[in-house]
Amino acid sequence: MKAVFKSIKFRLTLWYVGTLALIVISFSAALYVKLEKSHEKNIESSLEAIAQGLKNDISEAPHKMLQDILDKEKEREVPLNPVYIQVLKIGSKPAGEVAAKSNLLKGKTLPLFKTKRLAENVPLFKTISDKSIYPFPLKVIGLPVSIGTNKQYLIEAASPLRKEDDALDDLVEALFVLDPVLLIVALLGGYFLIQKTLTPVRNIVLSAKKITAEDLSHRIEAVDTKDEIGELVETFNDMISRLEKSFIQIKQFSSDVAHELKTPITAIRGMSEVILRKERPKKEYIDAFKNIVEETINMQVIIDNLLFLSRTEAQDVRYSFKTIALDEVLLEVFESMEILAKEKKVRLILSRLQQVSIKGDRNLIKRLFSNLIDNAVKYTHKGGKVEVFLERNDNFARFSVKDTGIGISKDELPYIFNRFYKADETRHRDGGGSGLGLSIVQRIAQLHKGRIDVESIPDKGSTFAVFLPIQD
């Protein structure tokens, strides 16, 4: 039961009905007040018309008896019923003496207006609640009239503001019936609409429960709407797709790491077991230790490269990019790579070197140059050639390495930047690589908002071109 009260559906319905109830009650109250004011205004207008008519009759026949004039007034059709009329003397003593009054008043009289507040031809209204005259409040008009120079009278006409069969009572009764009915209908309709609106959300919850780390292939069924719910489903499915891709990469990464580290560890263990089986000459110990050191270095390279990639992708490392001269960095790398090329008997040629600067990290750019030139030298046959270029290309600095090596097949080109991808397993191991060099090169280019283009023909060579935005 508590879960029902805590549900969004219940709370939305409660807020909806509560807000609607407040609006309906406020509207009903405002309507009642408005009609009451309008009713009061109509009474005032009718009383003023009656008082003005009586004043005209008195002014036109000043010699007639006031009571006769007043008695004739009831023969007129008036919009109010009942109407109490009295005429008071105010210009003579005693002030406030009744000169004439309608039969409805019988032995009663209307309260006298304060004469100081009266002015000729200016009607004055007030409300009295004297239940000895009438059980409901009365609206009274006071209108002075003069006959000659000495006679002054005050015409008072009154009518009740409410009657038992008043339209306002009918309105109140109608509102007491209609308002609850309206709220009940709104409650049922609101609950239905909210339930229909939240059904896709419920489906999202049920679908999300089916998604686990072991199975990320499940997707939430798309809703045929362009509202927030549809956007939520689309966003959720996109998030699951990214998670699925990440999990696949993690599984592949774990598998590749295990495979890559397993080989050198197995080699180290094997060499150690062999060397420990019996006592051997000093030279054999030295050779074994050299091999162990070499395999350890390979493992260290793999670990360092993996740490570099994971940190840059997770953005754990913040680089301070500064303006660097690419030509100076390339010359430095080229000189160190010449030694490797001579050992492989490969000609390393700096074919073009233009002065161009970018905003970046010097060590990262140095690593990018080294990796690409190192790859080109390693996979070029003895007697082959590797050419290096650095030139300005529109708004980019174009660094390219062209070799006459073994090349890469068209089918393998889309995968060469994947971690641990090896187009030629034997060649890769012989070259001492870890399968991470090109992944690192691509990541460095991305960090500098650059890109890499590759062209390659098997057995003829490859060209790697890196485009980096220049510093103006």
N, C-alpha and C positions, 0 to 999 in steps of 0.2 A: 504493500500500500504506500509506503514511504517513497518507493521508486516512482510511483505514479505522480505524486506531488512534486517530485524533483525533476520530472521530465520537462523538456523544452516545450513539448506539445501542451502540457497542462498550464505552464507558466505563460505561454503566448496567448492561450485561450483566455486565461484569467485577466491578463493585461488588456486584451482586446475587449472583453465584455466590460471590464471596469472602466476603461476609457470611453466606450460607447455609452455606458450608463451615465457617466458624468456629463457627456455631451447631451444626451436626451433629457436628463433632469435640468441641466442648465438652459437648454432650449425651451423646455416646458415652462420653467419659471420665468424666463424672459418673455415668452409669449403671453403668459398670464399677466405679467406686469404691464406689458404693452397694451393689451386689450383693456385692462383695468384703467390705465391712463386715458386710452381712447374713449372708453365709456364715460369716464368723468368729464372729459372735454366735451363730449356730446351733450351731457346734462347741463354743463355750464352754458353752452351755446343756446340750448332750448330755454333755459331759465332767463337768459339775457333777452331772448326774443319775446318771452312773455312779459318781462318787466318793461321793455321798451314799448310794447303794444299798450300796456296799461297806462304808462306814462303819457303816451300820445292821446289816449282817450280822456285822461284827466285834463291835459292841456287844452284839448279842443272843446271840452264842455266843463269849464271851471265852476259853473253854477249848479251843476247836478250834484246830487248826493253821492258821496264816495262809495257808500255801500251799494247803491244802485249800479254804479259803474262796475263795481267788483262782482256783483251778482250776474251781470250780463257777460262777464269774462268767461264764466264756466260754459256758456253756450258755444264758445269757439272750440274748434278741434285743436288740441295741444298734443305734442308727441310724448308728454310725460304723464304718468299716472301712478300715484296721486301727486297733486301739486298744492302746496300750502301757500296762501297769499295773505299778507296783511299790509295795511298802510298805517304808518305811525306819524304823529305830529312831532316835528323836530324844531320848528321855528317859533314855537310858543311854549309857555309853561302850563302844566308840567311837561317836560320833554319826554318823549317816548310813550305818550298816551296813544292808545289804539284808536284810530279813526274809523277803520273798517277792516274786516277780515273774512276769509272764506269760511263756509260752513264746516269744512273738514277739520278746522282747528278747534271748533266747538269752544270749550272753556280754556283752551291752551293758547299760548302766544309764543312767537319766535323771539329769540334773544335780540336785543337792540345792538346795532353796529355802533362803534364809537364815532360820533358825529365829526370829530376832528379829522378823521381819516377820509371823510366823504367829500367829493367834489362834484360840481354840476356836470351831468352827462358822463361821469366816469363810474362804471359799475365796479363794485367791490365784492369779491367772493370769499367765503370762509366755510369751513366744515365744522359742524357741531355734532356732538354725540349725546344729546339729551334724550335719554330713553323715555322720559315722561311724555315727549312729543311723538317719537317714533322709535321702534326697536332697533333700527339700523341708523348708521350715521347719515346726516342730512347735508346736502350741498345747498348753501344759501347765497342768494345774490342780494345786494343792497344797492338801490338806485335812487338818488335824491331827485325830487321834482319840486318846482316852485310855481305857485299860482299868485300872480300879482307880485306885490312887494313884501307882504307880511306873512303870507302863508307858505310854509315849507313842510313838505312831507317826505317820508322815506318809504319807498316801495320795497318790500321784502318778499321774495318768492323762494320756496324751498321744495326740494324733491329728494327722496332717499337715493343714496349712492348704489344700494343693492336692494334686490327683491328676492324673495324665496325662489321664484322661477327665473332668476336672472340667467343670462347666457353664460356668465362666468362660472356659475355653478355647474352648468352643463359641460363646460369646457373641462373643469376640474374632474368631474366624473369620467369624462371621456379619456382624459390623460391617465387617470388611475387604472383604467382598463387597458388602454393601448400601450402604455409604456412597458408594463411587465410582459405583454405579448410580444412587443418588439424586441425586448431583451432576450426572451426565450428563443425567438426565431434567430436572432443574431448569434446567440450562444451555439445553437445547433449548426447554423451555417458556418460560423467561424471555426468551430471544431472540425467540421468536414473539410473546409478549405485548408486549414493548417495541417490536418492529417494528410491530405493529398499533396501539399507542398513538401512535407517532411518525409514522404515515402521514399523519394530518391536518396535522401540522407540515410535512411534506414538500410536501404540496399547497399549503400557505400560501406556502412558498418559491417553488414553481413559478408560482403565481398572481401573487405579488409581482413576479416578474421580468417579467411581461407589462405591468405598470403603469408608465407613463411620464408625464412632464409633458405630453406631447402628447395622451395618452389616459388620462384618469382615470375613465372610465366603467366599467371592468372591476371586478368585485367577486369576493371569495373565496367559494367555495361554502360555504354554512352547513352545519355538522355538527349532526346531530340528537342532541346531548348537552347536558347542563346543567353540564358540568365546566369545568375551567380552559381546555381547548382550545376549547370552544364560546364561552367568554367572550373568549378571545383573538381568535377569528375575528370576533365581533361588534364588539369594540373596534377591530380593524384596519379593518373595513368602515366604521365610524363615522368613523375618522380619515381614510380615503380620501374619504368624502363631504364632510368639512369641507375637505380639501385641494382637492377638485374645485370646491367652492363658492368658495373663496378664489381659485383660479386663474381661474375665470370672472369674479369681481369685478375681479381684476387686469387681465385682458384688456379688460373693459368700461371699467375706469378709464383704462387707457392709451389706449384708443380715444377716450374722451370728452375726456381731457386734450389729446390731439393735435388733436381737432376744435375744442375751445374756444380753444386758443392759436393755432391756425392762422388763425382769422378775424381777430383783432386784429393778428397779425404780417403777414398779407397786406395788411390795410388800411394799416398803417404803411409797408410797403414800397411799396405803390401810390402813396400820397400823396407819399412821398419821391421816387419816380421822376418823378412828374408835376411836382413843384415844381422838380426839377433839370433838366428838359428845356430850359428857357429862362429867361431873367431875367424876374422878375415884380414887380408892385408890392408895396410893403411890406405892405399889408393882406392880400394873398393868402398871403404867408409867415407872417404872424401867425396867420391862420385855420388854415393847414396844421399849424403847430406846436401850436396848441390841440387839434386833432383827434388829433395824435400823442400828446400828453400824456394826453388822455382815454383813448385805447386802451391806453396804458402803465399807467394807473391801473387799468383793467379787468383787465389781465393780473396786476398786482400783487395785486389783490383775490382773483383766482382762486388764485394761488400761495399767498397767506397762508391762505386758507380750506382749501386742500388740506393744507398743512403742519399746520394746527390739527387737522384730522380724523385725519391719519395718526399724529400724535404722541399724541393721546388714545386712539386705538384700540390703538396699540402700547404704551401706558402708559409712554411715555418721560418724560412730565411728571407730577410729583407735586404735587397741589394741597393747600394748607393750608386746610381748611374751617373757617370761624369762624361764629359767630352773626351774622347780618345781618338788618336790618329791611327787608323787601321793600317796604313802603310808601315808605320813603325813597328806595330805588333806583328805584322806578317813577316817583316824582315827578321825579327827576332826568332820567330818560329821556323822560318825557312832555314836559317843557319843551323839550328839544332837538328832539323830533319835531313839535312844533307849527309850527316854521318850515317843515318839509317839507310839512306838510298845507296851510298857507296858500298855498304856491307852487302846489300842485295844486288849490287851491280846494276842499279836502275838510275837512269839520268833524270835528275830533278832540275827543272828549268823554271825560272821566274820570268815568264813571257811578257807580262805587263804589270806595271806597278804605278798607279796614279795616287796622288795625294787626296785622301778623302777621310772625313771624320764622322763619327756617329756618337750618340749618347748611349753609353752602355757600361758594362763591367769589364775591365781589362782582362781579368783572369778567365772569365767565362769565354770571351772572344778568343783568347789564346788557346783555350781548350778546344773550341770549335775548329779553329784552323788546324791544330795538331791532330785531332781525330780524323779529319777528312784527308789530310795529306798522308797520315800514317796508314789509313785504309788503302789509299791509292797505291802507295809503295808496296805494301804487303801483297796485294793481289795483282801486281804487275810482274810479268815474267822477267827473268834475267835478261838484260840487254834492252828492256823496254824503256818507255819514256813517260814521265809525269810532268805536266805543265800546270803552272799556277798563275792565276790572273786576279788582279784587283783593279777595278775600274768603276767610274761613275756611270750609272744608267738611270737617266731621268732623276727622280727624287730618291733613288736607292743606291747604296754601295753594293756592287756585284762582285762577290768573291767566288771564284770557280776553280775546280780541280779537274783536269782532264788527263785520263791515263789510257794506256794501251794494254790494259790487263785482260782478265778473263771475262769481264762483263757480267751482266745479270739478265736472266731471261725475262720476257715480257710478263709472264705469269707470276713471277716472284717480285716484281717491282712494287706492287701495292703493299707488300708485307715487310719490306726491308727496314722500316722504322719501328717495327714491333720489337718489344723486348725479347731478347734471346733467340730471335729468328735467325736461322742459319740457312742460307741458300745452298751452301755446300758444306756438309758436316765435316768432312775430312779436311777441306781447305781451311775451315774456320779453326779447327783445333790446331792444325799445323801452324797457323798464323798466330796462335796464342791469344786470340780475341775472346771476349766474354759474351758477345752478341748484344752488348749494350751501347756500343760506341755511337751508332747512328741514332739511337733513341735519345742519347744525351745531346747530340748535335741538334736534333729537331727541337728538343726542349729549350736549349739555349736560344735558338732562333725565335721561338715563340715568346720567350721572356723579353726579347728585344723587338717584338712586333714585326718579325720578319717571316720569310718563307723559304722553302727549299724546293728546287726543281731538279729532277734527275732524268738523264737520258743515257741509255745503255744498250749495247749490242753484244750478244754473247761472242766471246773469243776475239772481240775487236776493241773493247774498252768501254769506259763509263765517264760521264761528266756530271759532277755535282755542282750546282750553282746556288749560292745562298744570297738572298736579297735582304739587305738591312736598311731601314730608313735613315737617311743621312741627317746630320746636324747642320742646319743652315747657319 
